[in-house]
């Protein structure tokens, strides 16, 4: 199930990975570092698997960054 965040908080990417463990998240980026990597953002969507989010992501606007917060190697076992 995809959860849509109604009033997202601006969080550091590290805080997002801690708050949403082993989740796919889509973030509206609010700050990038000098290399262009996301530093802060607002979580708009999260789900246990990215395939559950694809349809919702297509209709979401913003400077989006979608990533998995867990360890891929660890979860593949």
mmJSON file of the N, C-alpha and C atoms, coordinates in Angstrom:
{"data_MODEL":{"atom_site":{
"group_PDB":["ATOM","ATOM","ATOM","ATOM","ATOM","ATOM","ATOM","ATOM","ATOM","ATOM","ATOM","ATOM","ATOM","ATOM","ATOM","ATOM","ATOM","ATOM","ATOM","ATOM","ATOM","ATOM","ATOM","ATOM","ATOM","ATOM","ATOM","ATOM","ATOM","ATOM","ATOM","ATOM","ATOM","ATOM","ATOM","ATOM","ATOM","ATOM","ATOM","ATOM","ATOM","ATOM","ATOM","ATOM","ATOM","ATOM","ATOM","ATOM","ATOM","ATOM","ATOM","ATOM","ATOM","ATOM","ATOM","ATOM","ATOM","ATOM","ATOM","ATOM","ATOM","ATOM","ATOM","ATOM","ATOM","ATOM","ATOM","ATOM","ATOM","ATOM","ATOM","ATOM","ATOM","ATOM","ATOM","ATOM","ATOM","ATOM","ATOM","ATOM","ATOM","ATOM","ATOM","ATOM","ATOM","ATOM","ATOM","ATOM","ATOM","ATOM","ATOM","ATOM","ATOM","ATOM","ATOM","ATOM","ATOM","ATOM","ATOM","ATOM","ATOM","ATOM","ATOM","ATOM","ATOM","ATOM","ATOM","ATOM","ATOM","ATOM","ATOM","ATOM","ATOM","ATOM","ATOM","ATOM","ATOM","ATOM","ATOM","ATOM","ATOM","ATOM","ATOM","ATOM","ATOM","ATOM","ATOM","ATOM","ATOM","ATOM","ATOM","ATOM","ATOM","ATOM","ATOM","ATOM","ATOM","ATOM","ATOM","ATOM","ATOM","ATOM","ATOM","ATOM","ATOM","ATOM","ATOM","ATOM","ATOM","ATOM","ATOM","ATOM","ATOM","ATOM","ATOM","ATOM","ATOM","ATOM","ATOM","ATOM","ATOM","ATOM","ATOM","ATOM","ATOM","ATOM","ATOM","ATOM","ATOM","ATOM","ATOM","ATOM","ATOM","ATOM","ATOM","ATOM","ATOM","ATOM","ATOM","ATOM","ATOM","ATOM","ATOM","ATOM","ATOM","ATOM","ATOM","ATOM","ATOM","ATOM","ATOM","ATOM","ATOM","ATOM","ATOM","ATOM","ATOM","ATOM","ATOM","ATOM","ATOM","ATOM","ATOM","ATOM","ATOM","ATOM","ATOM","ATOM","ATOM","ATOM","ATOM","ATOM","ATOM","ATOM","ATOM","ATOM","ATOM","ATOM","ATOM","ATOM","ATOM","ATOM","ATOM","ATOM","ATOM","ATOM","ATOM","ATOM","ATOM","ATOM","ATOM"],
"id":[1,2,3,4,5,6,7,8,9,10,11,12,13,14,15,16,17,18,19,20,21,22,23,24,25,26,27,28,29,30,31,32,33,34,35,36,37,38,39,40,41,42,43,44,45,46,47,48,49,50,51,52,53,54,55,56,57,58,59,60,61,62,63,64,65,66,67,68,69,70,71,72,73,74,75,76,77,78,79,80,81,82,83,84,85,86,87,88,89,90,91,92,93,94,95,96,97,98,99,100,101,102,103,104,105,106,107,108,109,110,111,112,113,114,115,116,117,118,119,120,121,122,123,124,125,126,127,128,129,130,131,132,133,134,135,136,137,138,139,140,141,142,143,144,145,146,147,148,149,150,151,152,153,154,155,156,157,158,159,160,161,162,163,164,165,166,167,168,169,170,171,172,173,174,175,176,177,178,179,180,181,182,183,184,185,186,187,188,189,190,191,192,193,194,195,196,197,198,199,200,201,202,203,204,205,206,207,208,209,210,211,212,213,214,215,216,217,218,219,220,221,222,223,224,225,226,227,228,229,230,231],
"type_symbol":["N","C","C","N","C","C","N","C","C","N","C","C","N","C","C","N","C","C","N","C","C","N","C","C","N","C","C","N","C","C","N","C","C","N","C","C","N","C","C","N","C","C","N","C","C","N","C","C","N","C","C","N","C","C","N","C","C","N","C","C","N","C","C","N","C","C","N","C","C","N","C","C","N","C","C","N","C","C","N","C","C","N","C","C","N","C","C","N","C","C","N","C","C","N","C","C","N","C","C","N","C","C","N","C","C","N","C","C","N","C","C","N","C","C","N","C","C","N","C","C","N","C","C","N","C","C","N","C","C","N","C","C","N","C","C","N","C","C","N","C","C","N","C","C","N","C","C","N","C","C","N","C","C","N","C","C","N","C","C","N","C","C","N","C","C","N","C","C","N","C","C","N","C","C","N","C","C","N","C","C","N","C","C","N","C","C","N","C","C","N","C","C","N","C","C","N","C","C","N","C","C","N","C","C","N","C","C","N","C","C","N","C","C","N","C","C","N","C","C","N","C","C","N","C","C","N","C","C","N","C","C"],
"label_atom_id":["N","CA","C","N","CA","C","N","CA","C","N","CA","C","N","CA","C","N","CA","C","N","CA","C","N","CA","C","N","CA","C","N","CA","C","N","CA","C","N","CA","C","N","CA","C","N","CA","C","N","CA","C","N","CA","C","N","CA","C","N","CA","C","N","CA","C","N","CA","C","N","CA","C","N","CA","C","N","CA","C","N","CA","C","N","CA","C","N","CA","C","N","CA","C","N","CA","C","N","CA","C","N","CA","C","N","CA","C","N","CA","C","N","CA","C","N","CA","C","N","CA","C","N","CA","C","N","CA","C","N","CA","C","N","CA","C","N","CA","C","N","CA","C","N","CA","C","N","CA","C","N","CA","C","N","CA","C","N","CA","C","N","CA","C","N","CA","C","N","CA","C","N","CA","C","N","CA","C","N","CA","C","N","CA","C","N","CA","C","N","CA","C","N","CA","C","N","CA","C","N","CA","C","N","CA","C","N","CA","C","N","CA","C","N","CA","C","N","CA","C","N","CA","C","N","CA","C","N","CA","C","N","CA","C","N","CA","C","N","CA","C","N","CA","C","N","CA","C","N","CA","C","N","CA","C","N","CA","C","N","CA","C","N","CA","C","N","CA","C"],
"label_alt_id":[null,null,null,null,null,null,null,null,null,null,null,null,null,null,null,null,null,null,null,null,null,null,null,null,null,null,null,null,null,null,null,null,null,null,null,null,null,null,null,null,null,null,null,null,null,null,null,null,null,null,null,null,null,null,null,null,null,null,null,null,null,null,null,null,null,null,null,null,null,null,null,null,null,null,null,null,null,null,null,null,null,null,null,null,null,null,null,null,null,null,null,null,null,null,null,null,null,null,null,null,null,null,null,null,null,null,null,null,null,null,null,null,null,null,null,null,null,null,null,null,null,null,null,null,null,null,null,null,null,null,null,null,null,null,null,null,null,null,null,null,null,null,null,null,null,null,null,null,null,null,null,null,null,null,null,null,null,null,null,null,null,null,null,null,null,null,null,null,null,null,null,null,null,null,null,null,null,null,null,null,null,null,null,null,null,null,null,null,null,null,null,null,null,null,null,null,null,null,null,null,null,null,null,null,null,null,null,null,null,null,null,null,null,null,null,null,null,null,null,null,null,null,null,null,null,null,null,null,null,null,null],
"label_comp_id":["UNK","UNK","UNK","UNK","UNK","UNK","UNK","UNK","UNK","UNK","UNK","UNK","UNK","UNK","UNK","UNK","UNK","UNK","UNK","UNK","UNK","UNK","UNK","UNK","UNK","UNK","UNK","UNK","UNK","UNK","UNK","UNK","UNK","UNK","UNK","UNK","UNK","UNK","UNK","UNK","UNK","UNK","UNK","UNK","UNK","UNK","UNK","UNK","UNK","UNK","UNK","UNK","UNK","UNK","UNK","UNK","UNK","UNK","UNK","UNK","UNK","UNK","UNK","UNK","UNK","UNK","UNK","UNK","UNK","UNK","UNK","UNK","UNK","UNK","UNK","UNK","UNK","UNK","UNK","UNK","UNK","UNK","UNK","UNK","UNK","UNK","UNK","UNK","UNK","UNK","UNK","UNK","UNK","UNK","UNK","UNK","UNK","UNK","UNK","UNK","UNK","UNK","UNK","UNK","UNK","UNK","UNK","UNK","UNK","UNK","UNK","UNK","UNK","UNK","UNK","UNK","UNK","UNK","UNK","UNK","UNK","UNK","UNK","UNK","UNK","UNK","UNK","UNK","UNK","UNK","UNK","UNK","UNK","UNK","UNK","UNK","UNK","UNK","UNK","UNK","UNK","UNK","UNK","UNK","UNK","UNK","UNK","UNK","UNK","UNK","UNK","UNK","UNK","UNK","UNK","UNK","UNK","UNK","UNK","UNK","UNK","UNK","UNK","UNK","UNK","UNK","UNK","UNK","UNK","UNK","UNK","UNK","UNK","UNK","UNK","UNK","UNK","UNK","UNK","UNK","UNK","UNK","UNK","UNK","UNK","UNK","UNK","UNK","UNK","UNK","UNK","UNK","UNK","UNK","UNK","UNK","UNK","UNK","UNK","UNK","UNK","UNK","UNK","UNK","UNK","UNK","UNK","UNK","UNK","UNK","UNK","UNK","UNK","UNK","UNK","UNK","UNK","UNK","UNK","UNK","UNK","UNK","UNK","UNK","UNK","UNK","UNK","UNK","UNK","UNK","UNK"],
"label_asym_id":["A","A","A","A","A","A","A","A","A","A","A","A","A","A","A","A","A","A","A","A","A","A","A","A","A","A","A","A","A","A","A","A","A","A","A","A","A","A","A","A","A","A","A","A","A","A","A","A","A","A","A","A","A","A","A","A","A","A","A","A","A","A","A","A","A","A","A","A","A","A","A","A","A","A","A","A","A","A","A","A","A","A","A","A","A","A","A","A","A","A","A","A","A","A","A","A","A","A","A","A","A","A","A","A","A","A","A","A","A","A","A","A","A","A","A","A","A","A","A","A","A","A","A","A","A","A","A","A","A","A","A","A","A","A","A","A","A","A","A","A","A","A","A","A","A","A","A","A","A","A","A","A","A","A","A","A","A","A","A","A","A","A","A","A","A","A","A","A","A","A","A","A","A","A","A","A","A","A","A","A","A","A","A","A","A","A","A","A","A","A","A","A","A","A","A","A","A","A","A","A","A","A","A","A","A","A","A","A","A","A","A","A","A","A","A","A","A","A","A","A","A","A","A","A","A","A","A","A","A","A","A"],
"label_entity_id":["1","1","1","1","1","1","1","1","1","1","1","1","1","1","1","1","1","1","1","1","1","1","1","1","1","1","1","1","1","1","1","1","1","1","1","1","1","1","1","1","1","1","1","1","1","1","1","1","1","1","1","1","1","1","1","1","1","1","1","1","1","1","1","1","1","1","1","1","1","1","1","1","1","1","1","1","1","1","1","1","1","1","1","1","1","1","1","1","1","1","1","1","1","1","1","1","1","1","1","1","1","1","1","1","1","1","1","1","1","1","1","1","1","1","1","1","1","1","1","1","1","1","1","1","1","1","1","1","1","1","1","1","1","1","1","1","1","1","1","1","1","1","1","1","1","1","1","1","1","1","1","1","1","1","1","1","1","1","1","1","1","1","1","1","1","1","1","1","1","1","1","1","1","1","1","1","1","1","1","1","1","1","1","1","1","1","1","1","1","1","1","1","1","1","1","1","1","1","1","1","1","1","1","1","1","1","1","1","1","1","1","1","1","1","1","1","1","1","1","1","1","1","1","1","1","1","1","1","1","1","1"],
"label_seq_id":[1,1,1,2,2,2,3,3,3,4,4,4,5,5,5,6,6,6,7,7,7,8,8,8,9,9,9,10,10,10,11,11,11,12,12,12,13,13,13,14,14,14,15,15,15,16,16,16,17,17,17,18,18,18,19,19,19,20,20,20,21,21,21,22,22,22,23,23,23,24,24,24,25,25,25,26,26,26,27,27,27,28,28,28,29,29,29,30,30,30,31,31,31,32,32,32,33,33,33,34,34,34,35,35,35,36,36,36,37,37,37,38,38,38,39,39,39,40,40,40,41,41,41,42,42,42,43,43,43,44,44,44,45,45,45,46,46,46,47,47,47,48,48,48,49,49,49,50,50,50,51,51,51,52,52,52,53,53,53,54,54,54,55,55,55,56,56,56,57,57,57,58,58,58,59,59,59,60,60,60,61,61,61,62,62,62,63,63,63,64,64,64,65,65,65,66,66,66,67,67,67,68,68,68,69,69,69,70,70,70,71,71,71,72,72,72,73,73,73,74,74,74,75,75,75,76,76,76,77,77,77],
"pdbx_PDB_ins_code":[null,null,null,null,null,null,null,null,null,null,null,null,null,null,null,null,null,null,null,null,null,null,null,null,null,null,null,null,null,null,null,null,null,null,null,null,null,null,null,null,null,null,null,null,null,null,null,null,null,null,null,null,null,null,null,null,null,null,null,null,null,null,null,null,null,null,null,null,null,null,null,null,null,null,null,null,null,null,null,null,null,null,null,null,null,null,null,null,null,null,null,null,null,null,null,null,null,null,null,null,null,null,null,null,null,null,null,null,null,null,null,null,null,null,null,null,null,null,null,null,null,null,null,null,null,null,null,null,null,null,null,null,null,null,null,null,null,null,null,null,null,null,null,null,null,null,null,null,null,null,null,null,null,null,null,null,null,null,null,null,null,null,null,null,null,null,null,null,null,null,null,null,null,null,null,null,null,null,null,null,null,null,null,null,null,null,null,null,null,null,null,null,null,null,null,null,null,null,null,null,null,null,null,null,null,null,null,null,null,null,null,null,null,null,null,null,null,null,null,null,null,null,null,null,null,null,null,null,null,null,null],
"Cartn_x":[0.825,0.0,0.889,0.516,1.251,0.637,1.476,0.993,1.389,0.406,0.629,0.706,1.75,1.946,1.248,0.243,-0.56,0.192,0.882,1.625,3.065,3.857,5.228,6.139,7.035,8.045,9.3,10.032,11.323,12.348,12.939,13.879,15.175,16.249,17.505,17.32,18.024,17.917,18.234,19.224,19.553,18.374,17.69,16.521,15.407,15.263,14.24,14.54,15.806,16.157,15.916,16.063,15.818,14.325,13.567,12.131,11.333,11.815,11.116,12.04,12.378,13.313,12.735,13.596,13.242,11.989,11.937,10.812,11.332,10.517,10.765,10.083,10.795,10.23,10.422,9.466,9.6,9.613,10.663,10.916,10.872,10.259,10.351,11.584,12.648,13.937,13.829,14.269,14.252,15.654,16.681,18.064,18.978,19.934,20.945,22.328,23.299,24.665,25.324,26.582,27.269,27.449,27.285,27.413,26.06,24.988,23.648,22.911,23.531,22.876,21.878,20.738,19.746,20.292,20.004,20.412,19.175,18.164,16.915,15.74,14.62,13.425,12.205,11.067,9.79,9.288,9.039,8.543,7.096,6.844,5.496,4.793,5.554,5.006,5.98,5.455,6.328,5.547,6.269,5.67,6.756,6.338,7.301,8.054,7.501,8.158,7.876,8.865,8.723,7.639,7.442,6.432,5.032,4.818,3.528,3.335,4.434,4.394,4.4,4.742,4.994,3.845,2.618,1.482,1.314,1.562,1.437,2.559,3.771,4.917,4.688,4.078,3.846,3.063,2.193,1.319,1.761,2.945,3.469,4.446,4.298,5.163,6.155,7.264,8.286,9.657,10.652,12.024,12.13,11.741,11.551,12.81,12.937,14.019,13.369,13.441,12.859,13.989,13.963,15.034,14.531,15.31,15.017,15.894,15.313,16.049,16.799,16.569,17.246,18.48,19.12,20.263,19.742,20.022,19.518,20.103,21.381,22.018,21.389,21.17,20.612,19.182,18.384,16.985,16.796,17.807,17.697,17.833,18.356,18.595,17.33],
"Cartn_y":[-1.161,0.0,1.252,2.228,3.492,4.467,5.096,6.106,7.477,8.354,9.727,10.606,11.409,12.294,13.622,13.958,15.167,16.462,16.493,17.689,17.282,17.146,16.642,17.626,17.068,17.857,17.929,19.023,19.137,18.408,17.326,16.497,16.308,16.024,15.636,14.228,13.915,12.593,11.498,11.703,10.722,10.501,11.575,11.45,10.657,10.853,10.126,8.633,8.269,6.844,6.21,6.986,6.473,6.409,7.372,7.437,6.42,6.089,5.157,3.986,3.131,2.031,1.01,0.537,-0.483,-0.107,1.17,1.685,2.362,2.344,3.185,4.508,5.606,6.924,7.839,8.735,9.798,11.104,11.874,13.108,14.284,15.386,16.651,17.345,17.425,17.942,19.442,19.852,21.266,21.868,21.008,21.501,20.44,20.902,20.019,20.52,19.598,20.015,20.592,20.986,21.638,20.715,19.405,18.442,18.072,18.603,18.341,17.196,16.6,15.495,16.042,15.386,15.844,15.801,16.864,16.968,16.971,17.734,17.857,17.667,17.245,17.108,16.775,16.768,16.442,15.134,14.147,12.852,13.028,12.698,12.793,11.446,10.383,9.027,8.047,6.969,5.866,4.563,3.489,2.156,1.116,-0.121,-1.199,-1.584,-1.25,-1.574,-0.478,-0.18,0.907,0.622,-0.646,-0.952,-0.545,-0.435,0.018,1.524,2.247,3.705,4.272,3.471,3.979,4.824,4.359,5.122,6.462,6.505,7.761,8.739,8.225,9.076,9.813,9.143,9.754,11.054,11.167,12.332,13.301,13.091,13.951,14.946,16.208,17.251,17.723,18.257,18.801,18.321,18.657,18.196,16.864,15.784,14.493,13.64,12.922,11.962,10.735,9.599,8.357,7.384,6.809,5.893,4.903,3.836,2.807,3.056,3.037,3.402,2.256,1.044,-0.108,-0.504,-1.562,-2.134,-3.166,-2.985,-3.895,-5.289,-5.386,-6.691,-7.431,-6.73,-7.33,-7.826,-7.055,-7.4,-8.469,-8.729,-9.723,-11.151,-11.308,-12.652,-13.386],
"Cartn_z":[0.0,0.0,0.0,-0.815,-0.893,0.099,0.89,1.83,1.305,1.193,0.746,1.991,2.073,3.221,2.921,3.71,3.478,3.806,4.946,5.364,5.631,4.562,4.735,5.462,6.276,6.974,6.122,6.251,5.598,6.469,5.933,6.684,5.906,6.617,5.974,5.408,4.34,3.715,4.737,5.586,6.626,7.576,7.957,8.831,8.149,6.85,6.092,6.097,5.901,5.894,7.265,8.321,9.674,9.996,9.526,9.817,9.001,7.797,6.904,6.547,7.524,7.244,6.269,5.368,4.374,3.582,3.164,2.387,1.125,0.083,-1.08,-0.786,-0.991,-0.713,-1.918,-2.11,-3.099,-2.33,-2.561,-1.825,-2.794,-2.367,-3.085,-2.508,-3.286,-2.819,-2.547,-1.357,-0.983,-0.926,-0.905,-0.899,-1.491,-2.3,-2.884,-2.477,-2.449,-2.133,-3.385,-3.273,-4.396,-5.593,-5.391,-6.481,-7.086,-6.512,-7.025,-6.346,-5.33,-4.617,-3.589,-3.422,-2.445,-1.015,-0.261,1.139,2.042,1.659,2.415,1.474,2.046,1.233,2.067,1.395,2.027,1.434,2.288,1.82,1.372,0.101,-0.446,-0.447,-0.752,-0.846,-0.221,0.345,0.751,0.707,0.404,0.298,0.518,0.72,0.949,-0.323,-1.489,-2.764,-3.782,-4.605,-5.574,-6.61,-6.967,-7.981,-7.525,-6.232,-5.719,-5.905,-6.126,-6.193,-7.604,-8.592,-9.946,-10.48,-10.366,-10.89,-10.188,-8.889,-8.131,-8.481,-8.679,-8.998,-10.31,-11.283,-12.599,-12.497,-11.501,-11.379,-10.285,-9.749,-8.69,-9.298,-8.922,-9.462,-8.41,-8.884,-8.002,-8.431,-7.647,-7.858,-7.122,-7.795,-7.14,-7.094,-5.999,-5.772,-5.146,-5.837,-5.337,-5.037,-3.835,-3.444,-2.406,-2.211,-1.214,0.003,1.185,2.395,3.058,2.619,3.217,2.436,2.891,2.196,1.205,-0.048,-1.077,-0.887,-0.582,-0.368,0.809,1.899,3.108,2.876,2.142,1.924,0.86,0.054,-1.016,-0.496,0.692,1.246,1.575],
"occupancy":[1.0,1.0,1.0,1.0,1.0,1.0,1.0,1.0,1.0,1.0,1.0,1.0,1.0,1.0,1.0,1.0,1.0,1.0,1.0,1.0,1.0,1.0,1.0,1.0,1.0,1.0,1.0,1.0,1.0,1.0,1.0,1.0,1.0,1.0,1.0,1.0,1.0,1.0,1.0,1.0,1.0,1.0,1.0,1.0,1.0,1.0,1.0,1.0,1.0,1.0,1.0,1.0,1.0,1.0,1.0,1.0,1.0,1.0,1.0,1.0,1.0,1.0,1.0,1.0,1.0,1.0,1.0,1.0,1.0,1.0,1.0,1.0,1.0,1.0,1.0,1.0,1.0,1.0,1.0,1.0,1.0,1.0,1.0,1.0,1.0,1.0,1.0,1.0,1.0,1.0,1.0,1.0,1.0,1.0,1.0,1.0,1.0,1.0,1.0,1.0,1.0,1.0,1.0,1.0,1.0,1.0,1.0,1.0,1.0,1.0,1.0,1.0,1.0,1.0,1.0,1.0,1.0,1.0,1.0,1.0,1.0,1.0,1.0,1.0,1.0,1.0,1.0,1.0,1.0,1.0,1.0,1.0,1.0,1.0,1.0,1.0,1.0,1.0,1.0,1.0,1.0,1.0,1.0,1.0,1.0,1.0,1.0,1.0,1.0,1.0,1.0,1.0,1.0,1.0,1.0,1.0,1.0,1.0,1.0,1.0,1.0,1.0,1.0,1.0,1.0,1.0,1.0,1.0,1.0,1.0,1.0,1.0,1.0,1.0,1.0,1.0,1.0,1.0,1.0,1.0,1.0,1.0,1.0,1.0,1.0,1.0,1.0,1.0,1.0,1.0,1.0,1.0,1.0,1.0,1.0,1.0,1.0,1.0,1.0,1.0,1.0,1.0,1.0,1.0,1.0,1.0,1.0,1.0,1.0,1.0,1.0,1.0,1.0,1.0,1.0,1.0,1.0,1.0,1.0,1.0,1.0,1.0,1.0,1.0,1.0,1.0,1.0,1.0,1.0,1.0,1.0],
"B_iso_or_equiv":[0.0,0.0,0.0,0.0,0.0,0.0,0.0,0.0,0.0,0.0,0.0,0.0,0.0,0.0,0.0,0.0,0.0,0.0,0.0,0.0,0.0,0.0,0.0,0.0,0.0,0.0,0.0,0.0,0.0,0.0,0.0,0.0,0.0,0.0,0.0,0.0,0.0,0.0,0.0,0.0,0.0,0.0,0.0,0.0,0.0,0.0,0.0,0.0,0.0,0.0,0.0,0.0,0.0,0.0,0.0,0.0,0.0,0.0,0.0,0.0,0.0,0.0,0.0,0.0,0.0,0.0,0.0,0.0,0.0,0.0,0.0,0.0,0.0,0.0,0.0,0.0,0.0,0.0,0.0,0.0,0.0,0.0,0.0,0.0,0.0,0.0,0.0,0.0,0.0,0.0,0.0,0.0,0.0,0.0,0.0,0.0,0.0,0.0,0.0,0.0,0.0,0.0,0.0,0.0,0.0,0.0,0.0,0.0,0.0,0.0,0.0,0.0,0.0,0.0,0.0,0.0,0.0,0.0,0.0,0.0,0.0,0.0,0.0,0.0,0.0,0.0,0.0,0.0,0.0,0.0,0.0,0.0,0.0,0.0,0.0,0.0,0.0,0.0,0.0,0.0,0.0,0.0,0.0,0.0,0.0,0.0,0.0,0.0,0.0,0.0,0.0,0.0,0.0,0.0,0.0,0.0,0.0,0.0,0.0,0.0,0.0,0.0,0.0,0.0,0.0,0.0,0.0,0.0,0.0,0.0,0.0,0.0,0.0,0.0,0.0,0.0,0.0,0.0,0.0,0.0,0.0,0.0,0.0,0.0,0.0,0.0,0.0,0.0,0.0,0.0,0.0,0.0,0.0,0.0,0.0,0.0,0.0,0.0,0.0,0.0,0.0,0.0,0.0,0.0,0.0,0.0,0.0,0.0,0.0,0.0,0.0,0.0,0.0,0.0,0.0,0.0,0.0,0.0,0.0,0.0,0.0,0.0,0.0,0.0,0.0,0.0,0.0,0.0,0.0,0.0,0.0],
"pdbx_formal_charge":[null,null,null,null,null,null,null,null,null,null,null,null,null,null,null,null,null,null,null,null,null,null,null,null,null,null,null,null,null,null,null,null,null,null,null,null,null,null,null,null,null,null,null,null,null,null,null,null,null,null,null,null,null,null,null,null,null,null,null,null,null,null,null,null,null,null,null,null,null,null,null,null,null,null,null,null,null,null,null,null,null,null,null,null,null,null,null,null,null,null,null,null,null,null,null,null,null,null,null,null,null,null,null,null,null,null,null,null,null,null,null,null,null,null,null,null,null,null,null,null,null,null,null,null,null,null,null,null,null,null,null,null,null,null,null,null,null,null,null,null,null,null,null,null,null,null,null,null,null,null,null,null,null,null,null,null,null,null,null,null,null,null,null,null,null,null,null,null,null,null,null,null,null,null,null,null,null,null,null,null,null,null,null,null,null,null,null,null,null,null,null,null,null,null,null,null,null,null,null,null,null,null,null,null,null,null,null,null,null,null,null,null,null,null,null,null,null,null,null,null,null,null,null,null,null,null,null,null,null,null,null],
"auth_seq_id":[1,1,1,2,2,2,3,3,3,4,4,4,5,5,5,6,6,6,7,7,7,8,8,8,9,9,9,10,10,10,11,11,11,12,12,12,13,13,13,14,14,14,15,15,15,16,16,16,17,17,17,18,18,18,19,19,19,20,20,20,21,21,21,22,22,22,23,23,23,24,24,24,25,25,25,26,26,26,27,27,27,28,28,28,29,29,29,30,30,30,31,31,31,32,32,32,33,33,33,34,34,34,35,35,35,36,36,36,37,37,37,38,38,38,39,39,39,40,40,40,41,41,41,42,42,42,43,43,43,44,44,44,45,45,45,46,46,46,47,47,47,48,48,48,49,49,49,50,50,50,51,51,51,52,52,52,53,53,53,54,54,54,55,55,55,56,56,56,57,57,57,58,58,58,59,59,59,60,60,60,61,61,61,62,62,62,63,63,63,64,64,64,65,65,65,66,66,66,67,67,67,68,68,68,69,69,69,70,70,70,71,71,71,72,72,72,73,73,73,74,74,74,75,75,75,76,76,76,77,77,77],
"auth_comp_id":["UNK","UNK","UNK","UNK","UNK","UNK","UNK","UNK","UNK","UNK","UNK","UNK","UNK","UNK","UNK","UNK","UNK","UNK","UNK","UNK","UNK","UNK","UNK","UNK","UNK","UNK","UNK","UNK","UNK","UNK","UNK","UNK","UNK","UNK","UNK","UNK","UNK","UNK","UNK","UNK","UNK","UNK","UNK","UNK","UNK","UNK","UNK","UNK","UNK","UNK","UNK","UNK","UNK","UNK","UNK","UNK","UNK","UNK","UNK","UNK","UNK","UNK","UNK","UNK","UNK","UNK","UNK","UNK","UNK","UNK","UNK","UNK","UNK","UNK","UNK","UNK","UNK","UNK","UNK","UNK","UNK","UNK","UNK","UNK","UNK","UNK","UNK","UNK","UNK","UNK","UNK","UNK","UNK","UNK","UNK","UNK","UNK","UNK","UNK","UNK","UNK","UNK","UNK","UNK","UNK","UNK","UNK","UNK","UNK","UNK","UNK","UNK","UNK","UNK","UNK","UNK","UNK","UNK","UNK","UNK","UNK","UNK","UNK","UNK","UNK","UNK","UNK","UNK","UNK","UNK","UNK","UNK","UNK","UNK","UNK","UNK","UNK","UNK","UNK","UNK","UNK","UNK","UNK","UNK","UNK","UNK","UNK","UNK","UNK","UNK","UNK","UNK","UNK","UNK","UNK","UNK","UNK","UNK","UNK","UNK","UNK","UNK","UNK","UNK","UNK","UNK","UNK","UNK","UNK","UNK","UNK","UNK","UNK","UNK","UNK","UNK","UNK","UNK","UNK","UNK","UNK","UNK","UNK","UNK","UNK","UNK","UNK","UNK","UNK","UNK","UNK","UNK","UNK","UNK","UNK","UNK","UNK","UNK","UNK","UNK","UNK","UNK","UNK","UNK","UNK","UNK","UNK","UNK","UNK","UNK","UNK","UNK","UNK","UNK","UNK","UNK","UNK","UNK","UNK","UNK","UNK","UNK","UNK","UNK","UNK","UNK","UNK","UNK","UNK","UNK","UNK"],
"auth_asym_id":["A","A","A","A","A","A","A","A","A","A","A","A","A","A","A","A","A","A","A","A","A","A","A","A","A","A","A","A","A","A","A","A","A","A","A","A","A","A","A","A","A","A","A","A","A","A","A","A","A","A","A","A","A","A","A","A","A","A","A","A","A","A","A","A","A","A","A","A","A","A","A","A","A","A","A","A","A","A","A","A","A","A","A","A","A","A","A","A","A","A","A","A","A","A","A","A","A","A","A","A","A","A","A","A","A","A","A","A","A","A","A","A","A","A","A","A","A","A","A","A","A","A","A","A","A","A","A","A","A","A","A","A","A","A","A","A","A","A","A","A","A","A","A","A","A","A","A","A","A","A","A","A","A","A","A","A","A","A","A","A","A","A","A","A","A","A","A","A","A","A","A","A","A","A","A","A","A","A","A","A","A","A","A","A","A","A","A","A","A","A","A","A","A","A","A","A","A","A","A","A","A","A","A","A","A","A","A","A","A","A","A","A","A","A","A","A","A","A","A","A","A","A","A","A","A","A","A","A","A","A","A"],
"auth_atom_id":["N","CA","C","N","CA","C","N","CA","C","N","CA","C","N","CA","C","N","CA","C","N","CA","C","N","CA","C","N","CA","C","N","CA","C","N","CA","C","N","CA","C","N","CA","C","N","CA","C","N","CA","C","N","CA","C","N","CA","C","N","CA","C","N","CA","C","N","CA","C","N","CA","C","N","CA","C","N","CA","C","N","CA","C","N","CA","C","N","CA","C","N","CA","C","N","CA","C","N","CA","C","N","CA","C","N","CA","C","N","CA","C","N","CA","C","N","CA","C","N","CA","C","N","CA","C","N","CA","C","N","CA","C","N","CA","C","N","CA","C","N","CA","C","N","CA","C","N","CA","C","N","CA","C","N","CA","C","N","CA","C","N","CA","C","N","CA","C","N","CA","C","N","CA","C","N","CA","C","N","CA","C","N","CA","C","N","CA","C","N","CA","C","N","CA","C","N","CA","C","N","CA","C","N","CA","C","N","CA","C","N","CA","C","N","CA","C","N","CA","C","N","CA","C","N","CA","C","N","CA","C","N","CA","C","N","CA","C","N","CA","C","N","CA","C","N","CA","C","N","CA","C","N","CA","C","N","CA","C","N","CA","C","N","CA","C","N","CA","C"],
"pdbx_PDB_model_num":[1,1,1,1,1,1,1,1,1,1,1,1,1,1,1,1,1,1,1,1,1,1,1,1,1,1,1,1,1,1,1,1,1,1,1,1,1,1,1,1,1,1,1,1,1,1,1,1,1,1,1,1,1,1,1,1,1,1,1,1,1,1,1,1,1,1,1,1,1,1,1,1,1,1,1,1,1,1,1,1,1,1,1,1,1,1,1,1,1,1,1,1,1,1,1,1,1,1,1,1,1,1,1,1,1,1,1,1,1,1,1,1,1,1,1,1,1,1,1,1,1,1,1,1,1,1,1,1,1,1,1,1,1,1,1,1,1,1,1,1,1,1,1,1,1,1,1,1,1,1,1,1,1,1,1,1,1,1,1,1,1,1,1,1,1,1,1,1,1,1,1,1,1,1,1,1,1,1,1,1,1,1,1,1,1,1,1,1,1,1,1,1,1,1,1,1,1,1,1,1,1,1,1,1,1,1,1,1,1,1,1,1,1,1,1,1,1,1,1,1,1,1,1,1,1,1,1,1,1,1,1]
}}}
